[in-house]
Structures are given as C-alpha cells and as structure tokens.
Amino acid sequence: MGLGLAMSALALLAPPLESQTPKFHGKRPKTFEVRNVHVLRGDGSPPEGPRSLFVRDGRIEADRIDKPDVVIDGTGHYVLPGLVNTHAHLHEAMAKVPMPKEYQLNLWLASGITAMRDNGSNFRRTHRLRAQQKEGELAAPRILIYRMFGAVATAEEARQRVRSFKNQGADGIKLWSNLSYPPEVLAAILDEAGRKKLPCTAHIGVGESNARHYAELGVRSIEHWYGIPDAAIAGGGVQDFPADFSYSNEVHRFRYAGRLWREADPDRLDDVLVTMVDEDVAWSPTLAVYEASRDLMRAQHKPWFDGYLHPALERFFRPSLESHGSYFIGWTSTDEAFWRENYQIWFGALRRFAALGGTITTGEDAGYIYLLYGFGLVRELELQHEAGFHPLEVLRHATYNGAKVLGMEDQFGRILPGLAADLAIVHGNPLANFKVFYPTGCDFYEDGKSVRGGGVQYTIVDGRIYHGPTLREEVRDLVTAARAKIEAKAEAAGGAR
C-alpha cells in the first residue's frame, strides 16, 4: 500500500468524535491534551505521530502535562494550525435581508478557520466584534480589520484618511475603488500608511496604476489577480475591450475579466511576478470566488445549499445587476470556455510566482458569486491543489503564510511550543482529501463501501475550544428559522390579499 493510501486508511480506524456537545465547548481550559493525534505543523513538513499535543494557558506546550484539565481523544484525526482567511467580509445583511453574525462566524469556525482579515465591512460593528472576540465573549476567529479605503481626490486627502484610519483602530488598509488610483495619490496613500505602520492590501481597479506600480510603491499584498496581467499587456497596457464595453456593467466587466490573462505577454508577466517577489508582495488569489464563471451549473447546485444557504444569500445570488457579483445574466458556454482558459493561465502564474519565492495565501471572499462562508476557503484549498501545489504547500499557504502576511507569524500559524493554540482537529487525513474540512463532511471508501466521515471536530482559537458539530447544528437551526420566518411572512401577505 502506498503512503497516501496508508495514511488515508489510518484516519478511518476511528469514527468522528462524539457529536454530543462537550462541557468545555466555548471554554478555555487551563491545560488540555489532544491524545493520539497526527500532527501537521503548518510549515510544509510531513505529519508526525500519532502522539499527544499539550496546551497550557492557551499556548502550545513543549513538555508533557501529567494531569490536564481536558483530554481530547484524537484517534483517527489530524491536528494542524487553524486556517487563515486573508480575504473575508463581515456582512450584516444581503439583499436587504438580515443575517445574524453567528451564521458567518460559526461557519468559519466549523471549517477550521481561526483568523480572518476583514477586507471591508461596517467598521464600528466589526471593531466591536473584534473586541468581544479578544475578550472571549464571542465565538469567532481572530478578526483583523483592514478598512476599505475608497476613492479620494487628492494626495493630501489620501494622507488625512490614512491618519484617520490609524486613529480609529484599523489593523490595515484595503485599497479599492472602481478605478485604480492615479500614481501620485497611490504614492501618498502607501507612503503615509508606511509611516503609520498600517499594512495595505489591494484590489486593483482597471486604470492608470497596475500591480507593478502598487508593488514598487509599498503595497504588502494583492487580492484576486487584478492588475497583474494588466501590467503585462504589450503596447500601452490596455485590454482589448469592445467599443460598447462599460466597466460599470458587471456582465461586461466579468465577461472580459475572463479574457484578460490570455492578453498578458509571458515575458512581461514574468517580469511583473519578479517585481512582486523582489518587493515582498504577497498574493491572495481567491480562486474559489470566481469559479462559477467557468462552471455556472455546478455553482448553482452545491449540495450544502440545502442545509446551509441563508435566505439572505439565496436572494442576493439571484442574477441581478443590483447585487455585486450576481452578474450571470445571459452567461454563455463561450464565457465559461474563456474562463476555463483564464484559470489555466492564472494557475501557471501562481506556480511561477511561488517558484520565484513569492508568498501565496488563502482567501475566499465569500458572500458573493454563490460562495458560502467557510465552504469557500475549503474550496480554495482544493483549487490551489488543482493549480499544481502539493497538499503540504497548500496547507502552508493556509496557515503559516497567512499568519506571516498578517504580521503575526510569531503568534500563530504553526504548531510550535510557545505559539498560540490556534488549531483545527479534523477527522480524516487532509493531505489525502481536503474535503474533510467541509462542514458537511465527506465520503470515504472503506471495505468496498462508502462511509461518511470527515468534518472539523474542534476549532481552537487562542486555547478556547469550539465543538464543530455544535457549531454546524446551530447554523442549520439559524437557516431553518430564517426560512420559516420568510415563509410565514409570505403566507401572511397572501392571506391579506
């Protein structure tokens, strides 16, 4: 039996941990032990074990603890650093339908996510949630707030906004406006952000500045891919848009985004990637959020929609130019064909970037384009594997690299003594199948039959333990209640007529 098959079979020697909510759910024991578990450190090294992992006061302990307060039986499970979501948004409502905060936060925790970078939301609300999470009053991953910068008219206005964000308690800045910033404004933003020690990530709009400008002026990471192939287009660097194109029309915008990578000159593209690496610019590609563009039917019929799709998202996902990312109006097989080609070139650019020494992270941008929170990050792992990365590399992207890009690699992101116990305990071997992270679990082949297993059994944030099955049940209950409320309202409206 090969190593991969042996390790996969080993994970099936024990069933998932008990589904009954343990007494320590949501609590931070003084000491605990995860016993008989396989350990993935998150640094790209292969797993070790089975062995025990010890935690004291929320920190990974080098020495054995003889009488821990809590013992978790990890037989048949793997423990790894918690996943880091470098592109997330905390939504209050979608399509004017409210969503309880627990819907998102529980799904992220239930998928093994222990830290997330909020790239734009209601700042006051998110600031409050961040404080509650730090105090242990809210079940949530760690929250880092990168404030959406928006458009500015002058360099001085840009500097004033950076200073304001710093004073208000932002952890960083998300650069995004409909069009990219003029070079003099971009230079002012990044210079002032550097002075105030506010790291910047960027969703680069189409316009005067591209990824090369952002990298050379000091941006720390780039979201999605925008601006990278643009910087490699020959001639004047302008994509071959048709005469009737409108950037404000998302059907147009995303249709031709699917034809962008093919216009990038390979030699120029390599030069752009070298510049990004030389300037220490990380890349959060968010492969998962655009996947509907290459296979719309799959995106619209995901099996987890039945139990986990909140009515707010269901309404938001309906094709409409009123909802960002709901651009599938008259989407064609030709559009999908271009997007499939787009992905192959994009995959190659990511592999080349990594080979040059670039830092890749994992982000999902869920809540848009048929992507559910948590599920989206798991799908990101699968797509990075499809792009050609070894599962160990993918998990390093999702753990250590994420912590490094957030400037917190000395606090979490690896399983090392002294670092915070930010951990995910998952049933099954993630190196054999990333589907073990999905909140729905997955099927295993055992003794000639299909056996249901998988799922994140515990997510641990700074030593605070959250029970995966409990989190998932709470989400399903929230969805059921929200659907019932809408149905009751519709029934009452019908009766009134």
N, C-alpha and C positions, 0 to 999 in steps of 0.2 A: 504493500500500500504506500503511495506517495505521501510526502509530508503534508501537503494540503488536505488530502482526504483523511489522513490520520487525525489531524487537528480538528477537522470538521466533525468527524465521528466522536472524538473525545468530548466535544461540547454536548453531545446528546446522551452522555452517560447519566445525566441527572436532569430531571424536569425543571421548568422555571421555578423560582422561589415562590413561596406561598402568596396567594393573591389577597389573603386577609390583611387588612391594614395593620401594620405593626405599631406598637405603642410609641416607638421612637420616631414615627413619621413627623417631619417638620421640626424635629428637635436636634440639638447639638450636644451629643453625649461628651462627657469629659474625655473618655477614651473609648475606642472601639477597634475591633479586629474584623477584617474580611478574610475568612479562612478558606484555604484550599482553592485558591483562585489563580487563573493565569493572568500575568501582568504584562501590559503593553505600556512602556514608559512614555511614548509620545515623541521620542527623539529620532525615530527611524530604526531603532534596534528591534530585533525579533523578540517575541514574547518569551517569558521565563515562567517557571512554575510547573505544576501548581505549588503555591506557597501562601503564606499569610502576609497581609499588609496591615500595618498598625498606624493608628491616628491618635494623637493627643492634643487637646486644645485646638482642634481644627487644623493641625499641621501633621504632615506625614512624618512618622517616627522611624528612626533607623533601628532602634533596639526593640526587642520583644517586650510586650506588655503582658504580664502574667495573668492578671485578673481584670480584663477590660470590662467596662460597663455594658457594652453591647457586642454581641458576636453575630456576624452575618455569614451564613454558610454559602460560600461561593462555588461549590462543586458544579462543574459544567458551565461556569461563567467566566467571562473575561472582564478585567478592570483596566481602564485606561483614563488618561486625563479627560476631563469634561470637554465637549466640543465648544469651539469659539465661533460665534456667528458674527462675522465682521460687517454684514450688511443687513440691518433689521430696521423695522419701523414699529413703534408702539401706537396702534390705532385705537381710537375711541369709538368710532362708528365708520361704517362703509355704506355707501348709497343711502345715507341718512338713517340707517338702521343701527342702533347702539349695539356695541359688543362689550361684555364685561371683561375687565382686564385679566381675569383668571383664565379666560378662553385662550388667549395668546400665551400667557406666562406658563400655564400648565402644559400646553403642547410643547413649548420649548424645553421645559424641564423633562417631560416624558420622552423626549427624543435625545436626551443626554447632553443638552446644551447648558453650560454653566456660566457662560459670559456672552454678552451681546453688545454690539456697538449700534446705538440708535442713531440712524442717519437722517433724522428729520421727523419731528412729531410736535405735539403740544408741549413746549418746553417746561412750563410751570408744572403741568401734570407729571411729566416724566421726571423732573427734578424731585418732586415729592415721592414718586415711586422709588427712585434711586435711594433716597434717604431711608425709606421704610425697609427696603431690601437689606441695606447695610446694617440696620438695627435688628434684623431677623423678624420683623413684623409682617413681611410679605414673602410668600413663596414665589421666588423668581430667580433667574440667573443674575449674575452681576450685570449692572447696567452702566454703560459709558455713553455719555451724551455728546454727540457731535452735532452742533447746531447747523441747520440749513442756512446758508449764507444769503442766497437770493441775489437779485440784481442790485447794482449800485452805479451811480452816475460818474463819480469822480474818485480819484485816488485818496483824497482826504476823507471822503465819506466812507470809503472802504476801511481806512485805518481806525476811524471812530467806531465802526461796527465791530471790528476785531476787539478793541478795548472793552466795548460794552459786553460782548460775549464772555470775555475773561472775568469781568467783574460779577457777572451773573452766575458764574459757576459751571460753565461749559467745560467738558473734558477735551474738546477739539472742535474742528470746523468741517462741515460737509460743503464743499464748493459745488454749487449747481444753480444755473439759471437757464432759461430756454436757449440762449446762445452763449457761446464761450466768452469769457471776459477779455476785453482788449488787453494787450500786453502790459501797458502802464498801470492799469487797475489791478491786474493779476499780480504784478510785481509788488504793488503796495500791500495787497492782502497778505501775500506769503511772507514778505519782509516783516510786517507788523506781527503776524502770527508767530514767526520765529522769535521775535523779541519777547513776546508774551508766553512763549513755550506752549502754544496751542497747536498740536499737530493737525495737518489738513489732509483730508482725502477728497477726491474729486470725481464727480460725474461730469465729463467734459462735453459741453454742448458743441454743436457744429458752429464754426465761426473762425475768428482770427487766430486764436491760440489753440494749439494741439498738444498732444502728450509730450512732445519734446520740450515745448515752452514750459509746461507745468513742471516737468522733471527738473529742468535746469534752474527754475526759479525757487524750488524747495518744497513741492508737494511731497507728502510722505507715502501716499498710496493712491491707486487709481481704481475706480469702481467699474464694473461691467467691462467694456473694451473701448468705449467711445474715445476718440482722439488718437488712438494708437494706429489703426490702419489709415486714418485720415492723414497722419503725418508722413505716410509712406506713399501717397499718391503722387505720381510723376507730374511734372509741369507745375501748375500753380497750386496743387494740393486740393483741388475742388472735385468732389464726386460728380459723376455724370448723371445729374438729376435731369428728369424730363422737364419741358417748359412749363407744364401745368402743375408741377410739384409745389406743395405747401407744407412747410415744416410744422405748422400749427395743426394740420390734419394727421391724426395718428395712424390712419390707414396708410397714408403716403409715407409717413416717417418710418414706420416699422417695415413696410414693404421694401423700401430702398436701403434700410439698415441691413436687410438680408442680402444685399448685393454689394456691400461695401468691401468686405475682405478680399473679394476677387479683384478689386481695382488696386490693391496695395502692391507696389513693386517689391519683390522678395528681397533685393539687396538693400533698398531703402528701409524696409521693415526691420531687417536685421540690425541696421544702424540705430533705429529707434529703440529696439529692445536693449541694445548695448548701452545706450544713453540712460535708459531707466535703471539698469543694473549698476552702472557707474555712479549714478546719483542716489542709489539706495532707495528706489521707489518700489514699493510692494504692489501686488496686483490681486484684487479680489474680483475674479471674473464673473461670478454669479451666473454660471452656465444654466442652472436649473430654471431660472425665471423666464428665459426666452424659449424654452423647449417646445411650448405649444406652437410656436411659429413653424416648427419643422414637422409637427405631428399633432394637428388640432384635435382629431378624433380621440387620441389617447388622453390628451389633457382634459377633455370634457367628460371623460367617463372613468375617472380614477376610482378604484374600489373603496377607498376610505372616505369618499364623499358621503356615503350612506350614513355613517355614524358621526362624522367629524366636521362636515361642512356647515358652518353657521349661516343662518338665513341672510345675514348682512353681506357675507361674501358671495353667497349664491346670487343675490340680486346684483351686486357690484360686477360680477364676472360676465353678466349678460352683455353681448355685443352692443356697444354704445360709444359714441364719441364724447359723451358726458363723463365717463369714468376712465381715468388714466389706465392704460394697459388693456382696455377692453375693445381692441381695435379690429376684431375679427368680423368685419362686415365685408362680405364678398371675398373672403380669403380663399385662394385658389390652390390647386395642386402645383401650379407653377411657382407660387410664392413658397410653398413648402420645399420644392426642389432647390430653389435658391438658398433657402435657409439651411438645408442639409449640407449643401456645399459650403456655406458660410461656417458651419460648425467644424468641418474638417480642416479648413484653413486656420480657424481660431485655435483648434486643438494643437495644430503644428506650432503655432506661435507660442502657446503656453509651454509646450515641451522645450522649444528653443530658449525661451526666457529662463526656464528652470536650469537648463544645461549651462547657461551663461552665469548661473549663480543667483538668479532672481528669486525673490520670496513670494510665494503664492499662498493665499489664504482661502477660507471658505466662507461665503456669504450667500444668503438666499433671496432677499428682497421679497419675502412672502407677503401675501395680501393682495397681490396683483397677478394677472395672467394665469389664473387657475392654480395658483400655488398656495398651499396651506402652510401655516407656521409649523416649524419643526420638520414636517414631511419634506419641505423644500430643501433644508440643509442636508438631510439624508440623501435626497436625490442628487444634490451637489457632489456628495462623495462618489456616488455611482458614476456620474458624468466625468469627474476627474479621472476615475479609473478607466472609463471608456477612452478618454483622451490619451491614455498611454502611460499613466503613472502607476507604479506598484502600490498595492494597498497600504504598505507601510509608509510610503511617501504621502499618500492621500491623508492618512491619519496624522502625519506630522504637519501637513498644511492646516488641518482642522484643529490642532491642539497647540503645539509649540510655536508654529509660525503665527497663528492668530494672537497668542499672548505677546509675542515679540513685536508685532505690528502695533499692538495697543500699548507698547512700552511697559509691559507687566510680566515679562518672562522670568523676572526674579521673584515673582509671587505665585504664579501658577502656569500650567501648560505642559508640565512634565511630572512624572511620578519620581520625585527625588526627596530624600529626607530634608526637612526644613521648609519645603514649599507647602502652600495651602492645599488642603484636601478638597480639591475641585475634581470630582471623579464621576465616571459613569460605569455602572456594573451591568453588563448586558448578557443575556442568555444566548449562548452560541458564540461562534468564532467570527468576529467582524472581518478578519483577513480572508476568510473563505466566502463571506456573503455580507455586504453592507446592509442588506435588507433586515438584518437582526436589529437595527436601530429603529425601524419604523414602529410607531405606536401600535399599529395593527399586528405586529409580529410577522412571521413568515413561515413557510412550509419547509420541512427538512425531509430528506429521503433516508429512511431507516428500515432495514429488513424488508425491502421490497414494497414499502408503503409510505404514504405521506403522513408526516407527524407535525402537528402545529407547535411552534415554539417561538423563540426569539423575544424581542422586546427589551427595553431598558428597564431593569428591575429596580435599580436605585440610582438616583442622581444626587450627588453630594456637592454642596456649594459651601466652601469655607468650613467644612466639617458638619454642616447641617444636612441631615439625611431626608430625602424625599422619596416616597414609595411610588414607583412607576405605575403599577396597576391602579392605585388610588387616584393618581393624577388623571389617568385616562378615563376612569369611570366618571370623575367629576366633569370632565369636558363633555362626555357623551350626555350627561344629565343636563348640562347647560344648553347644549344644542337641542335636545328634546324639548326642554322648557321654552326655548325661543321659538321653535317651530309651532308648538301648541299655542303660544300667545298670538302669533300671526294668523294661524288658522281660526282661532276664536274671534279675532278682530274681523277677519274676512266674513265669517259666518254671521256675526252681528250686523255688519254692514249690509249683507244680503238680505237679512231679515227685515232691516229697517226699510229697504226699498219695497 
